């Protein structure tokens, strides 16, 4: 390689190696929550599996020992209303495997936007569910629109 080319490529290669090292060493800026699910359990309906008056398990996966808050927003209202009290317990702390769960009590018919967010994070993880009228029959729930 001639000396002029070596003078140009040397600093360029060093800059490229430095950028790669910084990218590898940079902390992960992504949210720690990787999944949020609602289990319908023994709940059945023609248009939805979730009913007011019944309970459902919400499972979250995140980094181990992560404190997570939950919020249930009624997006059918204008203006929208939201509730923290539709969960028991109100928040989740994931275990050593990164799993955690809570019980969800849908309080109204219609669309629910459920948001999970790590305390101190500005990156929410959101899912939606529609609830109908639930009739509890032992461990099961029959849902009608």
N, C-alpha and C positions, 0 to 999 in steps of 0.2 A: 504494500500500500504506500502511495507517495506521501510525503510529509504534509502537504496541504490538506489532503483528505483525512489524515490522522488527526490534524489539529481541529477539524470540524467534527468528526465523528467521536472523538474522545470525550469532549464536554457533553455532547448530545447523549451518548451512551450513559455517562454518569448521571445526567439529569433524569433519564428514563429509569435507571435503577433506583434513584432516590424517590421518584414518584411512585414506583411500585412498592417500595418499602413503606412509604407513608400510607398508601392505600391498605396494605396488609395490616399495619399496626393501628389504624384508626379504629376507634370504638364503633360498634354497630349502632347506628342511629335509628334503626327500625324499632317499632314497638315490640315489647316483650310478649304480648298476647298473640298467639298463633292460631287459636281456634276458639269458637264460642258456639255451643250447640244447645238446643232445647230438646229433651227427650219427651215424646208424647206418652210414653208408658202405655197403659191400657186405656187410652183415650181414642174414641172413634167418632167420626162425623162425616157427613156427605160433602161438606165444603171446607172444613178445617178440623184439625185434630186437637185444638186447644179451646177450652171452655171456661167462662167465668164461673167460679165456684169450685173449680178443680185445681189441683196442684201439679207442678211439673219440675223436673230436675234440669237445672241449667249447669252445664259443665264447661269449664274453661281450661285451656292449656296455655301455659306461659313459662317463663323462667322459674326455676325452683324458688320457693320462699318469697313470692311476689305478692304484694298487697294490691287487691283489685276492688274498685268500687263499681257498682251497677246502677243503671238508671233506666227506667221504663217510661218512655215518652208516648203520650197520646197524640199522634200526629193527625188524627181525624178532627180534633178540635181546632177552632180558630179563635184565639191563638192556641198553639199547642200547649199542653200541660204535661208535667212529668212527675214521676214519683220514685223515691228511693225505697219506700216502705213496702213495695210489692215483693220483697225478697226476705227470706229467712235462712241464714243470717243476712244482714244488710250488705256485707262485703265478704270477699273471699281472700284467703291467704293460701297460695298454692303449696303443696307438700314438696318433699325432696325430689319427686319425679316431675314436678311442674303441673300437676293436676289439682283441680279444686272444683267444688260444686256448691250450689245453693238451691233453695226451693223457690220457685216463682209462683205467685198467686195473681193471675190476670184479674184486674179489678173492673174492666169495662169491655163491652163488645166492640169489635173493630180492630183497627191496625195498631200494633204495638211496635215501637222501635226500641230495641233493647241494646244499650251501650255498655260495654265493659271497658274500663280504663285503669291502667296502673296508676297508683297514687304518685303524683309528681310528673306524670307524662302528659304531653299535649296530643297524643296519638290514640284516639279511641278506636275500638273494634266494635262494629255494629251489625246486628242482624234484625230481621223483621219477622213478625208472626201476626196472624189474624185470629182473634178469639170470637167464638160464638157463645151461645148459652149452654152451660154445662149442667148435666144432671148426674150427680154422683151415685153410683151403684156399687157399694163396697169399694174395692180398689180400682174399679173401672169408672170411666166417665163417658157418657153419651153426649155428643155435642150436636146442637142444631143451630142453624143460622139465626 
